[in-house]
Amino acid sequence: MTRDELLDILVKERMQGILEESLRNSDLYQIAMNEHDKACEELEATGLNGEQKEVVDYALSTANHCMAIYGSAGYRLGLDDGMDSTKKK
């Protein structure tokens, strides 16, 4: 198994399982989610028409997708750095 394959497995396991549980137990994350929910409710109350809602939804979806990739890449880089540091000892 290559290093990249191992990193892919580790990232998937950690981000899909343990991360989700950790976020459920994180007060800071729950506060942020409540704030996000409130912002979505306020956006919904603005009375946007269907086309406007689709544009806003698309913009939010692409931002979420970018941040998911960013987070995964950052986590993978951290794991890779950790593997390098243990090899140098």
HTML snippet that shows the backbone in 3Dmol.js (N, CA, C, O; Angstrom):
<script src="https://3Dmol.org/build/3Dmol-min.js"></script>
<div id="view" style="width:600px;height:400px;position:relative"></div>
<script>
const pdb = `
ATOM      1  N   MET A   1       0.855  -1.185   0.000  1.00  0.00           N
ATOM      2  CA  MET A   1       0.000   0.000   0.000  1.00  0.00           C
ATOM      3  C   MET A   1       0.892   1.236   0.000  1.00  0.00           C
ATOM      4  O   MET A   1       1.874   1.311   0.738  1.00  0.00           O
ATOM      5  N   THR A   2       0.535   2.200  -0.838  1.00  0.00           N
ATOM      6  CA  THR A   2       1.334   3.424  -0.906  1.00  0.00           C
ATOM      7  C   THR A   2       0.962   4.362   0.231  1.00  0.00           C
ATOM      8  O   THR A   2      -0.076   4.208   0.874  1.00  0.00           O
ATOM      9  N   ARG A   3       1.822   5.326   0.459  1.00  0.00           N
ATOM     10  CA  ARG A   3       1.573   6.340   1.488  1.00  0.00           C
ATOM     11  C   ARG A   3       0.289   7.107   1.180  1.00  0.00           C
ATOM     12  O   ARG A   3      -0.510   7.370   2.080  1.00  0.00           O
ATOM     13  N   ASP A   4       0.089   7.467  -0.093  1.00  0.00           N
ATOM     14  CA  ASP A   4      -1.122   8.196  -0.478  1.00  0.00           C
ATOM     15  C   ASP A   4      -2.386   7.371  -0.232  1.00  0.00           C
ATOM     16  O   ASP A   4      -3.399   7.902   0.223  1.00  0.00           O
ATOM     17  N   GLU A   5      -2.324   6.089  -0.529  1.00  0.00           N
ATOM     18  CA  GLU A   5      -3.479   5.220  -0.280  1.00  0.00           C
ATOM     19  C   GLU A   5      -3.775   5.131   1.216  1.00  0.00           C
ATOM     20  O   GLU A   5      -4.934   5.174   1.629  1.00  0.00           O
ATOM     21  N   LEU A   6      -2.730   5.009   2.015  1.00  0.00           N
ATOM     22  CA  LEU A   6      -2.904   4.965   3.465  1.00  0.00           C
ATOM     23  C   LEU A   6      -3.507   6.268   3.976  1.00  0.00           C
ATOM     24  O   LEU A   6      -4.418   6.247   4.803  1.00  0.00           O
ATOM     25  N   LEU A   7      -3.009   7.392   3.492  1.00  0.00           N
ATOM     26  CA  LEU A   7      -3.562   8.684   3.909  1.00  0.00           C
ATOM     27  C   LEU A   7      -5.029   8.812   3.515  1.00  0.00           C
ATOM     28  O   LEU A   7      -5.836   9.326   4.289  1.00  0.00           O
ATOM     29  N   ASP A   8      -5.379   8.347   2.316  1.00  0.00           N
ATOM     30  CA  ASP A   8      -6.785   8.394   1.880  1.00  0.00           C
ATOM     31  C   ASP A   8      -7.677   7.609   2.840  1.00  0.00           C
ATOM     32  O   ASP A   8      -8.756   8.074   3.206  1.00  0.00           O
ATOM     33  N   ILE A   9      -7.234   6.433   3.244  1.00  0.00           N
ATOM     34  CA  ILE A   9      -8.009   5.598   4.161  1.00  0.00           C
ATOM     35  C   ILE A   9      -8.142   6.270   5.518  1.00  0.00           C
ATOM     36  O   ILE A   9      -9.232   6.316   6.088  1.00  0.00           O
ATOM     37  N   LEU A  10      -7.039   6.789   6.035  1.00  0.00           N
ATOM     38  CA  LEU A  10      -7.072   7.441   7.348  1.00  0.00           C
ATOM     39  C   LEU A  10      -7.974   8.663   7.352  1.00  0.00           C
ATOM     40  O   LEU A  10      -8.754   8.856   8.284  1.00  0.00           O
ATOM     41  N   VAL A  11      -7.873   9.482   6.327  1.00  0.00           N
ATOM     42  CA  VAL A  11      -8.704  10.688   6.246  1.00  0.00           C
ATOM     43  C   VAL A  11     -10.182  10.294   6.196  1.00  0.00           C
ATOM     44  O   VAL A  11     -11.004  10.865   6.912  1.00  0.00           O
ATOM     45  N   LYS A  12     -10.513   9.331   5.361  1.00  0.00           N
ATOM     46  CA  LYS A  12     -11.907   8.903   5.239  1.00  0.00           C
ATOM     47  C   LYS A  12     -12.437   8.386   6.574  1.00  0.00           C
ATOM     48  O   LYS A  12     -13.522   8.776   7.004  1.00  0.00           O
ATOM     49  N   GLU A  13     -11.684   7.519   7.222  1.00  0.00           N
ATOM     50  CA  GLU A  13     -12.123   6.944   8.497  1.00  0.00           C
ATOM     51  C   GLU A  13     -12.300   8.011   9.574  1.00  0.00           C
ATOM     52  O   GLU A  13     -13.306   8.019  10.283  1.00  0.00           O
ATOM     53  N   ARG A  14     -11.344   8.894   9.694  1.00  0.00           N
ATOM     54  CA  ARG A  14     -11.383   9.907  10.747  1.00  0.00           C
ATOM     55  C   ARG A  14     -12.453  10.960  10.482  1.00  0.00           C
ATOM     56  O   ARG A  14     -13.158  11.365  11.406  1.00  0.00           O
ATOM     57  N   MET A  15     -12.583  11.407   9.245  1.00  0.00           N
ATOM     58  CA  MET A  15     -13.504  12.499   8.955  1.00  0.00           C
ATOM     59  C   MET A  15     -14.948  12.032   8.870  1.00  0.00           C
ATOM     60  O   MET A  15     -15.858  12.806   9.165  1.00  0.00           O
ATOM     61  N   GLN A  16     -15.177  10.802   8.480  1.00  0.00           N
ATOM     62  CA  GLN A  16     -16.556  10.331   8.364  1.00  0.00           C
ATOM     63  C   GLN A  16     -17.087   9.742   9.660  1.00  0.00           C
ATOM     64  O   GLN A  16     -18.301   9.702   9.859  1.00  0.00           O
ATOM     65  N   GLY A  17     -16.241   9.298  10.517  1.00  0.00           N
ATOM     66  CA  GLY A  17     -16.717   8.664  11.738  1.00  0.00           C
ATOM     67  C   GLY A  17     -16.436   9.473  12.969  1.00  0.00           C
ATOM     68  O   GLY A  17     -17.344  10.053  13.564  1.00  0.00           O
ATOM     69  N   ILE A  18     -15.202   9.516  13.349  1.00  0.00           N
ATOM     70  CA  ILE A  18     -14.803  10.138  14.606  1.00  0.00           C
ATOM     71  C   ILE A  18     -15.060  11.642  14.593  1.00  0.00           C
ATOM     72  O   ILE A  18     -15.470  12.206  15.607  1.00  0.00           O
ATOM     73  N   LEU A  19     -14.826  12.293  13.464  1.00  0.00           N
ATOM     74  CA  LEU A  19     -15.055  13.740  13.388  1.00  0.00           C
ATOM     75  C   LEU A  19     -16.521  14.066  13.626  1.00  0.00           C
ATOM     76  O   LEU A  19     -16.841  14.994  14.370  1.00  0.00           O
ATOM     77  N   GLU A  20     -17.408  13.311  13.002  1.00  0.00           N
ATOM     78  CA  GLU A  20     -18.841  13.565  13.181  1.00  0.00           C
ATOM     79  C   GLU A  20     -19.254  13.462  14.649  1.00  0.00           C
ATOM     80  O   GLU A  20     -20.006  14.298  15.151  1.00  0.00           O
ATOM     81  N   GLU A  21     -18.762  12.446  15.323  1.00  0.00           N
ATOM     82  CA  GLU A  21     -19.071  12.276  16.741  1.00  0.00           C
ATOM     83  C   GLU A  21     -18.492  13.420  17.559  1.00  0.00           C
ATOM     84  O   GLU A  21     -19.146  13.939  18.464  1.00  0.00           O
ATOM     85  N   SER A  22     -17.282  13.805  17.244  1.00  0.00           N
ATOM     86  CA  SER A  22     -16.625  14.902  17.955  1.00  0.00           C
ATOM     87  C   SER A  22     -17.402  16.203  17.793  1.00  0.00           C
ATOM     88  O   SER A  22     -17.560  16.961  18.750  1.00  0.00           O
ATOM     89  N   LEU A  23     -17.884  16.459  16.583  1.00  0.00           N
ATOM     90  CA  LEU A  23     -18.645  17.687  16.338  1.00  0.00           C
ATOM     91  C   LEU A  23     -19.983  17.675  17.074  1.00  0.00           C
ATOM     92  O   LEU A  23     -20.435  18.710  17.563  1.00  0.00           O
ATOM     93  N   ARG A  24     -20.607  16.518  17.153  1.00  0.00           N
ATOM     94  CA  ARG A  24     -21.868  16.420  17.908  1.00  0.00           C
ATOM     95  C   ARG A  24     -21.657  16.790  19.372  1.00  0.00           C
ATOM     96  O   ARG A  24     -22.570  17.306  20.017  1.00  0.00           O
ATOM     97  N   ASN A  25     -20.475  16.532  19.895  1.00  0.00           N
ATOM     98  CA  ASN A  25     -20.171  16.808  21.301  1.00  0.00           C
ATOM     99  C   ASN A  25     -19.462  18.139  21.523  1.00  0.00           C
ATOM    100  O   ASN A  25     -19.087  18.460  22.651  1.00  0.00           O
ATOM    101  N   SER A  26     -19.278  18.905  20.475  1.00  0.00           N
ATOM    102  CA  SER A  26     -18.561  20.176  20.576  1.00  0.00           C
ATOM    103  C   SER A  26     -19.527  21.335  20.795  1.00  0.00           C
ATOM    104  O   SER A  26     -20.366  21.625  19.942  1.00  0.00           O
ATOM    105  N   ASP A  27     -19.402  21.994  21.942  1.00  0.00           N
ATOM    106  CA  ASP A  27     -20.239  23.160  22.210  1.00  0.00           C
ATOM    107  C   ASP A  27     -19.995  24.257  21.183  1.00  0.00           C
ATOM    108  O   ASP A  27     -20.939  24.894  20.716  1.00  0.00           O
ATOM    109  N   LEU A  28     -18.741  24.478  20.833  1.00  0.00           N
ATOM    110  CA  LEU A  28     -18.402  25.522  19.864  1.00  0.00           C
ATOM    111  C   LEU A  28     -19.049  25.247  18.512  1.00  0.00           C
ATOM    112  O   LEU A  28     -19.586  26.159  17.883  1.00  0.00           O
ATOM    113  N   TYR A  29     -19.000  23.995  18.063  1.00  0.00           N
ATOM    114  CA  TYR A  29     -19.614  23.638  16.786  1.00  0.00           C
ATOM    115  C   TYR A  29     -21.135  23.782  16.861  1.00  0.00           C
ATOM    116  O   TYR A  29     -21.761  24.270  15.921  1.00  0.00           O
ATOM    117  N   GLN A  30     -21.722  23.362  17.972  1.00  0.00           N
ATOM    118  CA  GLN A  30     -23.178  23.467  18.115  1.00  0.00           C
ATOM    119  C   GLN A  30     -23.633  24.927  18.113  1.00  0.00           C
ATOM    120  O   GLN A  30     -24.684  25.247  17.556  1.00  0.00           O
ATOM    121  N   ILE A  31     -22.860  25.802  18.724  1.00  0.00           N
ATOM    122  CA  ILE A  31     -23.171  27.239  18.695  1.00  0.00           C
ATOM    123  C   ILE A  31     -23.100  27.749  17.266  1.00  0.00           C
ATOM    124  O   ILE A  31     -23.979  28.489  16.825  1.00  0.00           O
ATOM    125  N   ALA A  32     -22.057  27.357  16.539  1.00  0.00           N
ATOM    126  CA  ALA A  32     -21.908  27.782  15.140  1.00  0.00           C
ATOM    127  C   ALA A  32     -23.062  27.263  14.285  1.00  0.00           C
ATOM    128  O   ALA A  32     -23.563  27.983  13.421  1.00  0.00           O
ATOM    129  N   MET A  33     -23.488  26.024  14.518  1.00  0.00           N
ATOM    130  CA  MET A  33     -24.610  25.466  13.755  1.00  0.00           C
ATOM    131  C   MET A  33     -25.913  26.195  14.069  1.00  0.00           C
ATOM    132  O   MET A  33     -26.724  26.444  13.177  1.00  0.00           O
ATOM    133  N   ASN A  34     -26.108  26.534  15.333  1.00  0.00           N
ATOM    134  CA  ASN A  34     -27.307  27.300  15.700  1.00  0.00           C
ATOM    135  C   ASN A  34     -27.301  28.661  15.019  1.00  0.00           C
ATOM    136  O   ASN A  34     -28.342  29.132  14.560  1.00  0.00           O
ATOM    137  N   GLU A  35     -26.149  29.285  14.951  1.00  0.00           N
ATOM    138  CA  GLU A  35     -26.025  30.579  14.270  1.00  0.00           C
ATOM    139  C   GLU A  35     -26.322  30.415  12.777  1.00  0.00           C
ATOM    140  O   GLU A  35     -26.995  31.250  12.173  1.00  0.00           O
ATOM    141  N   HIS A  36     -25.817  29.342  12.200  1.00  0.00           N
ATOM    142  CA  HIS A  36     -26.077  29.066  10.784  1.00  0.00           C
ATOM    143  C   HIS A  36     -27.575  28.842  10.541  1.00  0.00           C
ATOM    144  O   HIS A  36     -28.138  29.365   9.579  1.00  0.00           O
ATOM    145  N   ASP A  37     -28.210  28.067  11.413  1.00  0.00           N
ATOM    146  CA  ASP A  37     -29.648  27.818  11.284  1.00  0.00           C
ATOM    147  C   ASP A  37     -30.429  29.128  11.349  1.00  0.00           C
ATOM    148  O   ASP A  37     -31.363  29.343  10.576  1.00  0.00           O
ATOM    149  N   LYS A  38     -30.043  29.992  12.267  1.00  0.00           N
ATOM    150  CA  LYS A  38     -30.718  31.289  12.395  1.00  0.00           C
ATOM    151  C   LYS A  38     -30.526  32.124  11.133  1.00  0.00           C
ATOM    152  O   LYS A  38     -31.468  32.759  10.657  1.00  0.00           O
ATOM    153  N   ALA A  39     -29.309  32.125  10.591  1.00  0.00           N
ATOM    154  CA  ALA A  39     -29.049  32.878   9.359  1.00  0.00           C
ATOM    155  C   ALA A  39     -29.887  32.332   8.202  1.00  0.00           C
ATOM    156  O   ALA A  39     -30.396  33.102   7.388  1.00  0.00           O
ATOM    157  N   CYS A  40     -30.029  31.019   8.129  1.00  0.00           N
ATOM    158  CA  CYS A  40     -30.852  30.415   7.069  1.00  0.00           C
ATOM    159  C   CYS A  40     -32.322  30.802   7.233  1.00  0.00           C
ATOM    160  O   CYS A  40     -33.008  31.075   6.248  1.00  0.00           O
ATOM    161  N   GLU A  41     -32.802  30.824   8.470  1.00  0.00           N
ATOM    162  CA  GLU A  41     -34.181  31.249   8.728  1.00  0.00           C
ATOM    163  C   GLU A  41     -34.387  32.702   8.308  1.00  0.00           C
ATOM    164  O   GLU A  41     -35.411  33.038   7.713  1.00  0.00           O
ATOM    165  N   GLU A  42     -33.423  33.557   8.615  1.00  0.00           N
ATOM    166  CA  GLU A  42     -33.512  34.963   8.221  1.00  0.00           C
ATOM    167  C   GLU A  42     -33.500  35.101   6.708  1.00  0.00           C
ATOM    168  O   GLU A  42     -34.236  35.915   6.150  1.00  0.00           O
ATOM    169  N   LEU A  43     -32.673  34.317   6.046  1.00  0.00           N
ATOM    170  CA  LEU A  43     -32.628  34.346   4.582  1.00  0.00           C
ATOM    171  C   LEU A  43     -33.961  33.910   4.005  1.00  0.00           C
ATOM    172  O   LEU A  43     -34.463  34.518   3.060  1.00  0.00           O
ATOM    173  N   GLU A  44     -34.532  32.859   4.570  1.00  0.00           N
ATOM    174  CA  GLU A  44     -35.821  32.360   4.093  1.00  0.00           C
ATOM    175  C   GLU A  44     -36.914  33.418   4.258  1.00  0.00           C
ATOM    176  O   GLU A  44     -37.817  33.518   3.427  1.00  0.00           O
ATOM    177  N   ALA A  45     -36.829  34.206   5.332  1.00  0.00           N
ATOM    178  CA  ALA A  45     -37.843  35.230   5.627  1.00  0.00           C
ATOM    179  C   ALA A  45     -37.747  36.440   4.704  1.00  0.00           C
ATOM    180  O   ALA A  45     -38.635  37.293   4.722  1.00  0.00           O
ATOM    181  N   THR A  46     -36.696  36.535   3.902  1.00  0.00           N
ATOM    182  CA  THR A  46     -36.549  37.703   3.026  1.00  0.00           C
ATOM    183  C   THR A  46     -37.525  37.697   1.866  1.00  0.00           C
ATOM    184  O   THR A  46     -37.744  38.729   1.232  1.00  0.00           O
ATOM    185  N   GLY A  47     -38.112  36.548   1.583  1.00  0.00           N
ATOM    186  CA  GLY A  47     -39.099  36.476   0.514  1.00  0.00           C
ATOM    187  C   GLY A  47     -38.492  36.381  -0.880  1.00  0.00           C
ATOM    188  O   GLY A  47     -39.065  36.877  -1.849  1.00  0.00           O
ATOM    189  N   LEU A  48     -37.350  35.752  -0.973  1.00  0.00           N
ATOM    190  CA  LEU A  48     -36.737  35.572  -2.291  1.00  0.00           C
ATOM    191  C   LEU A  48     -37.642  34.722  -3.175  1.00  0.00           C
ATOM    192  O   LEU A  48     -38.330  33.819  -2.699  1.00  0.00           O
ATOM    193  N   ASN A  49     -37.628  35.031  -4.474  1.00  0.00           N
ATOM    194  CA  ASN A  49     -38.409  34.192  -5.380  1.00  0.00           C
ATOM    195  C   ASN A  49     -37.633  32.908  -5.670  1.00  0.00           C
ATOM    196  O   ASN A  49     -36.493  32.760  -5.231  1.00  0.00           O
ATOM    197  N   GLY A  50     -38.237  31.994  -6.396  1.00  0.00           N
ATOM    198  CA  GLY A  50     -37.634  30.694  -6.653  1.00  0.00           C
ATOM    199  C   GLY A  50     -36.268  30.774  -7.306  1.00  0.00           C
ATOM    200  O   GLY A  50     -35.345  30.068  -6.901  1.00  0.00           O
ATOM    201  N   GLU A  51     -36.128  31.617  -8.304  1.00  0.00           N
ATOM    202  CA  GLU A  51     -34.836  31.744  -9.005  1.00  0.00           C
ATOM    203  C   GLU A  51     -33.766  32.299  -8.071  1.00  0.00           C
ATOM    204  O   GLU A  51     -32.627  31.833  -8.080  1.00  0.00           O
ATOM    205  N   GLN A  52     -34.133  33.294  -7.268  1.00  0.00           N
ATOM    206  CA  GLN A  52     -33.179  33.870  -6.321  1.00  0.00           C
ATOM    207  C   GLN A  52     -32.757  32.839  -5.283  1.00  0.00           C
ATOM    208  O   GLN A  52     -31.583  32.771  -4.920  1.00  0.00           O
ATOM    209  N   LYS A  53     -33.704  32.035  -4.800  1.00  0.00           N
ATOM    210  CA  LYS A  53     -33.383  30.990  -3.838  1.00  0.00           C
ATOM    211  C   LYS A  53     -32.412  29.979  -4.437  1.00  0.00           C
ATOM    212  O   LYS A  53     -31.495  29.519  -3.756  1.00  0.00           O
ATOM    213  N   GLU A  54     -32.607  29.635  -5.696  1.00  0.00           N
ATOM    214  CA  GLU A  54     -31.705  28.685  -6.359  1.00  0.00           C
ATOM    215  C   GLU A  54     -30.291  29.238  -6.455  1.00  0.00           C
ATOM    216  O   GLU A  54     -29.324  28.502  -6.261  1.00  0.00           O
ATOM    217  N   VAL A  55     -30.162  30.531  -6.754  1.00  0.00           N
ATOM    218  CA  VAL A  55     -28.846  31.152  -6.862  1.00  0.00           C
ATOM    219  C   VAL A  55     -28.162  31.170  -5.498  1.00  0.00           C
ATOM    220  O   VAL A  55     -26.980  30.843  -5.394  1.00  0.00           O
ATOM    221  N   VAL A  56     -28.890  31.545  -4.463  1.00  0.00           N
ATOM    222  CA  VAL A  56     -28.331  31.570  -3.107  1.00  0.00           C
ATOM    223  C   VAL A  56     -27.948  30.152  -2.684  1.00  0.00           C
ATOM    224  O   VAL A  56     -26.872  29.940  -2.125  1.00  0.00           O
ATOM    225  N   ASP A  57     -28.824  29.185  -2.950  1.00  0.00           N
ATOM    226  CA  ASP A  57     -28.536  27.795  -2.585  1.00  0.00           C
ATOM    227  C   ASP A  57     -27.293  27.298  -3.315  1.00  0.00           C
ATOM    228  O   ASP A  57     -26.453  26.619  -2.724  1.00  0.00           O
ATOM    229  N   TYR A  58     -27.176  27.629  -4.583  1.00  0.00           N
ATOM    230  CA  TYR A  58     -26.001  27.217  -5.357  1.00  0.00           C
ATOM    231  C   TYR A  58     -24.731  27.839  -4.773  1.00  0.00           C
ATOM    232  O   TYR A  58     -23.718  27.155  -4.627  1.00  0.00           O
ATOM    233  N   ALA A  59     -24.779  29.131  -4.439  1.00  0.00           N
ATOM    234  CA  ALA A  59     -23.609  29.806  -3.866  1.00  0.00           C
ATOM    235  C   ALA A  59     -23.217  29.176  -2.530  1.00  0.00           C
ATOM    236  O   ALA A  59     -22.033  28.951  -2.279  1.00  0.00           O
ATOM    237  N   LEU A  60     -24.191  28.893  -1.679  1.00  0.00           N
ATOM    238  CA  LEU A  60     -23.902  28.270  -0.386  1.00  0.00           C
ATOM    239  C   LEU A  60     -23.383  26.841  -0.562  1.00  0.00           C
ATOM    240  O   LEU A  60     -22.469  26.417   0.144  1.00  0.00           O
ATOM    241  N   SER A  61     -23.961  26.114  -1.493  1.00  0.00           N
ATOM    242  CA  SER A  61     -23.526  24.739  -1.739  1.00  0.00           C
ATOM    243  C   SER A  61     -22.087  24.684  -2.232  1.00  0.00           C
ATOM    244  O   SER A  61     -21.310  23.830  -1.804  1.00  0.00           O
ATOM    245  N   THR A  62     -21.731  25.598  -3.135  1.00  0.00           N
ATOM    246  CA  THR A  62     -20.356  25.595  -3.643  1.00  0.00           C
ATOM    247  C   THR A  62     -19.380  26.027  -2.554  1.00  0.00           C
ATOM    248  O   THR A  62     -18.261  25.518  -2.490  1.00  0.00           O
ATOM    249  N   ALA A  63     -19.792  26.959  -1.700  1.00  0.00           N
ATOM    250  CA  ALA A  63     -18.930  27.367  -0.577  1.00  0.00           C
ATOM    251  C   ALA A  63     -18.728  26.190   0.381  1.00  0.00           C
ATOM    252  O   ALA A  63     -17.611  25.945   0.836  1.00  0.00           O
ATOM    253  N   ASN A  64     -19.800  25.466   0.685  1.00  0.00           N
ATOM    254  CA  ASN A  64     -19.697  24.297   1.563  1.00  0.00           C
ATOM    255  C   ASN A  64     -18.784  23.236   0.957  1.00  0.00           C
ATOM    256  O   ASN A  64     -17.967  22.632   1.653  1.00  0.00           O
ATOM    257  N   HIS A  65     -18.930  23.020  -0.330  1.00  0.00           N
ATOM    258  CA  HIS A  65     -18.101  22.025  -1.010  1.00  0.00           C
ATOM    259  C   HIS A  65     -16.621  22.420  -0.940  1.00  0.00           C
ATOM    260  O   HIS A  65     -15.763  21.582  -0.661  1.00  0.00           O
ATOM    261  N   CYS A  66     -16.333  23.684  -1.192  1.00  0.00           N
ATOM    262  CA  CYS A  66     -14.948  24.173  -1.116  1.00  0.00           C
ATOM    263  C   CYS A  66     -14.384  23.988   0.287  1.00  0.00           C
ATOM    264  O   CYS A  66     -13.241  23.557   0.443  1.00  0.00           O
ATOM    265  N   MET A  67     -15.168  24.307   1.302  1.00  0.00           N
ATOM    266  CA  MET A  67     -14.685  24.181   2.675  1.00  0.00           C
ATOM    267  C   MET A  67     -14.500  22.715   3.070  1.00  0.00           C
ATOM    268  O   MET A  67     -13.605  22.394   3.852  1.00  0.00           O
ATOM    269  N   ALA A  68     -15.336  21.828   2.535  1.00  0.00           N
ATOM    270  CA  ALA A  68     -15.162  20.397   2.809  1.00  0.00           C
ATOM    271  C   ALA A  68     -13.844  19.910   2.211  1.00  0.00           C
ATOM    272  O   ALA A  68     -13.110  19.160   2.854  1.00  0.00           O
ATOM    273  N   ILE A  69     -13.545  20.330   0.999  1.00  0.00           N
ATOM    274  CA  ILE A  69     -12.284  19.952   0.364  1.00  0.00           C
ATOM    275  C   ILE A  69     -11.114  20.553   1.120  1.00  0.00           C
ATOM    276  O   ILE A  69     -10.105  19.884   1.341  1.00  0.00           O
ATOM    277  N   TYR A  70     -11.241  21.809   1.517  1.00  0.00           N
ATOM    278  CA  TYR A  70     -10.204  22.502   2.274  1.00  0.00           C
ATOM    279  C   TYR A  70      -9.920  21.762   3.586  1.00  0.00           C
ATOM    280  O   TYR A  70      -8.765  21.512   3.929  1.00  0.00           O
ATOM    281  N   GLY A  71     -10.988  21.415   4.313  1.00  0.00           N
ATOM    282  CA  GLY A  71     -10.823  20.720   5.585  1.00  0.00           C
ATOM    283  C   GLY A  71     -10.177  19.361   5.416  1.00  0.00           C
ATOM    284  O   GLY A  71      -9.303  18.977   6.194  1.00  0.00           O
ATOM    285  N   SER A  72     -10.606  18.638   4.403  1.00  0.00           N
ATOM    286  CA  SER A  72     -10.031  17.322   4.147  1.00  0.00           C
ATOM    287  C   SER A  72      -8.556  17.428   3.766  1.00  0.00           C
ATOM    288  O   SER A  72      -7.730  16.637   4.222  1.00  0.00           O
ATOM    289  N   ALA A  73      -8.238  18.403   2.936  1.00  0.00           N
ATOM    290  CA  ALA A  73      -6.841  18.592   2.522  1.00  0.00           C
ATOM    291  C   ALA A  73      -5.976  18.988   3.720  1.00  0.00           C
ATOM    292  O   ALA A  73      -4.847  18.517   3.853  1.00  0.00           O
ATOM    293  N   GLY A  74      -6.497  19.844   4.580  1.00  0.00           N
ATOM    294  CA  GLY A  74      -5.756  20.258   5.767  1.00  0.00           C
ATOM    295  C   GLY A  74      -5.522  19.098   6.711  1.00  0.00           C
ATOM    296  O   GLY A  74      -4.435  18.954   7.271  1.00  0.00           O
ATOM    297  N   TYR A  75      -6.542  18.266   6.890  1.00  0.00           N
ATOM    298  CA  TYR A  75      -6.414  17.108   7.765  1.00  0.00           C
ATOM    299  C   TYR A  75      -5.395  16.137   7.192  1.00  0.00           C
ATOM    300  O   TYR A  75      -4.556  15.598   7.914  1.00  0.00           O
ATOM    301  N   ARG A  76      -5.480  15.919   5.885  1.00  0.00           N
ATOM    302  CA  ARG A  76      -4.540  15.011   5.216  1.00  0.00           C
ATOM    303  C   ARG A  76      -3.107  15.524   5.344  1.00  0.00           C
ATOM    304  O   ARG A  76      -2.187  14.749   5.607  1.00  0.00           O
ATOM    305  N   LEU A  77      -2.922  16.827   5.158  1.00  0.00           N
ATOM    306  CA  LEU A  77      -1.591  17.420   5.290  1.00  0.00           C
ATOM    307  C   LEU A  77      -1.067  17.248   6.711  1.00  0.00           C
ATOM    308  O   LEU A  77       0.113  16.953   6.906  1.00  0.00           O
ATOM    309  N   GLY A  78      -1.935  17.430   7.703  1.00  0.00           N
ATOM    310  CA  GLY A  78      -1.532  17.234   9.089  1.00  0.00           C
ATOM    311  C   GLY A  78      -1.108  15.797   9.362  1.00  0.00           C
ATOM    312  O   GLY A  78      -0.111  15.555  10.043  1.00  0.00           O
ATOM    313  N   LEU A  79      -1.872  14.840   8.826  1.00  0.00           N
ATOM    314  CA  LEU A  79      -1.488  13.437   8.975  1.00  0.00           C
ATOM    315  C   LEU A  79      -0.155  13.162   8.300  1.00  0.00           C
ATOM    316  O   LEU A  79       0.698  12.468   8.853  1.00  0.00           O
ATOM    317  N   ASP A  80       0.020  13.701   7.119  1.00  0.00           N
ATOM    318  CA  ASP A  80       1.265  13.514   6.372  1.00  0.00           C
ATOM    319  C   ASP A  80       2.443  14.107   7.152  1.00  0.00           C
ATOM    320  O   ASP A  80       3.507  13.493   7.243  1.00  0.00           O
ATOM    321  N   ASP A  81       2.246  15.294   7.708  1.00  0.00           N
ATOM    322  CA  ASP A  81       3.296  15.916   8.530  1.00  0.00           C
ATOM    323  C   ASP A  81       3.616  15.045   9.742  1.00  0.00           C
ATOM    324  O   ASP A  81       4.780  14.885  10.109  1.00  0.00           O
ATOM    325  N   GLY A  82       2.577  14.484  10.360  1.00  0.00           N
ATOM    326  CA  GLY A  82       2.783  13.616  11.517  1.00  0.00           C
ATOM    327  C   GLY A  82       3.566  12.362  11.150  1.00  0.00           C
ATOM    328  O   GLY A  82       4.419  11.903  11.910  1.00  0.00           O
ATOM    329  N   MET A  83       3.268  11.821   9.990  1.00  0.00           N
ATOM    330  CA  MET A  83       4.015  10.645   9.532  1.00  0.00           C
ATOM    331  C   MET A  83       5.480  11.005   9.294  1.00  0.00           C
ATOM    332  O   MET A  83       6.378  10.223   9.606  1.00  0.00           O
ATOM    333  N   ASP A  84       5.709  12.190   8.742  1.00  0.00           N
ATOM    334  CA  ASP A  84       7.099  12.633   8.513  1.00  0.00           C
ATOM    335  C   ASP A  84       7.836  12.825   9.826  1.00  0.00           C
ATOM    336  O   ASP A  84       9.006  12.460   9.939  1.00  0.00           O
ATOM    337  N   SER A  85       7.168  13.391  10.814  1.00  0.00           N
ATOM    338  CA  SER A  85       7.843  13.678  12.088  1.00  0.00           C
ATOM    339  C   SER A  85       8.201  12.391  12.830  1.00  0.00           C
ATOM    340  O   SER A  85       9.221  12.342  13.517  1.00  0.00           O
ATOM    341  N   THR A  86       7.390  11.366  12.704  1.00  0.00           N
ATOM    342  CA  THR A  86       7.719  10.112  13.385  1.00  0.00           C
ATOM    343  C   THR A  86       8.840   9.377  12.662  1.00  0.00           C
ATOM    344  O   THR A  86       9.584   8.614  13.278  1.00  0.00           O
ATOM    345  N   LYS A  87       8.960   9.601  11.376  1.00  0.00           N
ATOM    346  CA  LYS A  87      10.015   8.951  10.601  1.00  0.00           C
ATOM    347  C   LYS A  87      11.378   9.568  10.892  1.00  0.00           C
ATOM    348  O   LYS A  87      12.400   8.888  10.800  1.00  0.00           O
ATOM    349  N   LYS A  88      11.399  10.854  11.244  1.00  0.00           N
ATOM    350  CA  LYS A  88      12.660  11.569  11.474  1.00  0.00           C
ATOM    351  C   LYS A  88      13.249  11.287  12.845  1.00  0.00           C
ATOM    352  O   LYS A  88      14.420  11.587  13.078  1.00  0.00           O
ATOM    353  N   LYS A  89      12.481  10.726  13.750  1.00  0.00           N
ATOM    354  CA  LYS A  89      12.966  10.503  15.118  1.00  0.00           C
ATOM    355  C   LYS A  89      13.882   9.333  15.192  1.00  0.00           C
ATOM    356  O   LYS A  89      14.380   9.005  16.269  1.00  0.00           O
TER     357      LYS A  89
END
`;
const viewer = $3Dmol.createViewer("view");
viewer.addModel(pdb, "pdb");
viewer.setStyle({}, {cartoon: {color: "spectrum"}});
viewer.zoomTo();
viewer.render();
</script>
